[in-house]
Amino acid sequence: MTSAPPEPAVLATRQGKLTLALLCGVAFLDFVDASIVNVALPSIRGDLGFSVQSLQWVLSGYLLTYGGFMLLGGRMADLLGRRRVLIGGTALFGVASMVGGIATSEGMLTGARLVQGAGAAMMIPAALSILTTTFSSGTERNKALGAWGAMAGMGSAAGVFLGGVIAAGPGWRWVFFVNLPACLVALWATHRLVPADHGRARLRNFDTPGAVLATSGMLLLVHAIVEAPDVGWGATRTLLELAGAAVILAAFAVNELRHQNPLFPFSILRIPGLAAADATQVIAMAGFYSMFFFITLYMQNVLGYSQIAAGAAYLPATFAVAIAAAVGSQLFIRIGTRPVIVVGALLGAGGVFWLSRIPLDGSYVTDLLPPLVIMAFGLGATFVGVTTAAQAGVPPDRAGLAAALINASTWLGGALGIAIFSAIASSRTQDLLGAGVSQPEALTEGFQRALLICALFVLAAAAIALRSTNTRGEPVTKAAVEPDAVPEPT
């Protein structure tokens, strides 16, 4: 009696390839929307009358609801069903994009970005947990996560280019309208390719207070940091907001310890290396994401680049991110994730440090292109390495939460980085303007100081990464799947 031939690897099947393409497309869509509005900000400000300070909320509003609701989105994916949450998040993202495109006021656009971030917070952890549970073998998981990391990293860099092309062509409103056909395709493909998975809990069991506390606490914290340069760091309002944020976040921690089904069960941090991977991502993305923000402003406000020229300047970096992510994922089996993350962060820190030397009369070929490419290689390697390390040893019933944690780390780092480093750059610029320095020179020195601290953050991420798991892409063991492997708190 002959034995049945082994089943083909999931990634070798047509459905497996299409499923991976769908999930990577979701990653690209959500990541590109975090940066696609950057180059369009001057046009948005001119049309809707944003102030300089409130304009930051077009960026930070998306990032904060994205990060703040990410844990709830991941937990929903684990308990209600990953396909169901992916579909719901995609639909919400599409509706918010339409509202953003037709916005007629500052409040309407900011509100649309907040809702858009909430939709993305459902999409990303659901998609990543579908990926890690669908492609579960070591080799397949490495390939799938490599593709995911390449698309997500490309989305962060390509968003600036696409935003410039769209803003200079049909106008900034199409930065939002282009999401509609993408969301429709994603909804159709999800119905066709992703099998239904039935949830294990009802909505009333979710830790909604935890999500509200986490999001409101982070919103209040970043609002205080963003407004502090104008209001004053020692002002009563700033101190009260910072104290209020600390109280709310402390209440969130207490809620999680007492809730029967917490949004963030602290027991997941017992998985070796997971906390270090998430911490690495927070610190690294604070530096990397803020770098894009400042260099874009430098190109437009100091060098006088048009929107499309500023966007096109990132094309080489986009390809470098994809190459680094692909090469990094191939190195995991040989040397593990830790060396890839550390080397990537060191490269990234070097590139950002070089960018902190930007001159008043900078040249793209000599002052921007080389450090951007170096930074991009570091970003690609760091991103795919940290994402893989953060999924190592995670049991399937926590896959959504683990995916939410690494993605929340990404966007909370980005949001806090922009808030903190913008305050630093603004303070330096205002001091120089008060001393009679010209505006271009004052802006350049403000960007230089902020970029230097960005580089130090990425360097610190390399040090934190030494504590991450050095996984080589082994599949989750049976022991890791057992309920006792990661016990719930009593």
Stockholm file with secondary structure:
# STOCKHOLM 1.0

chainA/1-490         MTSAPPEPAVLATRQGKLTLALLCGVAFLDFVDASIVNVALPSIRGDLGFSVQSLQWVLSGYLLTYGGFMLLGGRMADLLGRRRVLIGGTALFGVASMVGGIATSEGMLTGARLVQGAGAAMMIPAALSILTTTFSSGTERNKALGAWGAMAGMGSAAGVFLGGVIAAGPGWRWVFFVNLPACLVALWATHRLVPADHGRARLRNFDTPGAVLATSGMLLLVHAIVEAPDVGWGATRTLLELAGAAVILAAFAVNELRHQNPLFPFSILRIPGLAAADATQVIAMAGFYSMFFFITLYMQNVLGYSQIAAGAAYLPATFAVAIAAAVGSQLFIRIGTRPVIVVGALLGAGGVFWLSRIPLDGSYVTDLLPPLVIMAFGLGATFVGVTTAAQAGVPPDRAGLAAALINASTWLGGALGIAIFSAIASSRTQDLLGAGVSQPEALTEGFQRALLICALFVLAAAAIALRSTNTRGEPVTKAAVEPDAVPEPT
#=GR chainA/1-490 SS CCCCCCCCCGGGSHHHHHHHHHHHHHHHHHHHHHHTTTTTHHHHHHHHCCCHHHHHHHHHHHHHHHHHTHHHHHHHHHHHCHHHHHHHHHHHHHHHHHHHHTCCSHHHHHHHHHHHHHHHHHHHHHHHHHHHHHSCSHHHHHHHHHHHHHHHHHHHHHHHHHHHHHHHTTCTTHHHHTHHHHHHHHHHHHHHHSCCCCCSSCGGGSCHHHHHHHHHHHHHHHHHHHHHHHHCTTSHHHHHHHHHHHHHHHHHHHHHHHCSSCSSCGGGGGSTTHHHHHHHHHHHHHHHHHHHHHHHHHHHHTSCCCHHHHHHTTHHHHHHHHHHHHHHHHHHHHHCHHHHHHHHHHHHHHHHHHHTTCCTTCCIIIIIHHHHHHHHHHHHHHHHHHHHHHHTTCCGGGHHHHHHHHHHHHHHHHHHHHHHHHHHHHHHHHHHHHTTCCHHHHHHHHHHHHHHHHHHHHHHHHHHHTTSCCCCCCCCCHHHHSGGGSCCCC
#=GC SS_cons         CCCCCCCCCGGGSHHHHHHHHHHHHHHHHHHHHHHTTTTTHHHHHHHHCCCHHHHHHHHHHHHHHHHHTHHHHHHHHHHHCHHHHHHHHHHHHHHHHHHHHTCCSHHHHHHHHHHHHHHHHHHHHHHHHHHHHHSCSHHHHHHHHHHHHHHHHHHHHHHHHHHHHHHHTTCTTHHHHTHHHHHHHHHHHHHHHSCCCCCSSCGGGSCHHHHHHHHHHHHHHHHHHHHHHHHCTTSHHHHHHHHHHHHHHHHHHHHHHHCSSCSSCGGGGGSTTHHHHHHHHHHHHHHHHHHHHHHHHHHHHTSCCCHHHHHHTTHHHHHHHHHHHHHHHHHHHHHCHHHHHHHHHHHHHHHHHHHTTCCTTCCIIIIIHHHHHHHHHHHHHHHHHHHHHHHTTCCGGGHHHHHHHHHHHHHHHHHHHHHHHHHHHHHHHHHHHHTTCCHHHHHHHHHHHHHHHHHHHHHHHHHHHTTSCCCCCCCCCHHHHSGGGSCCCC
//
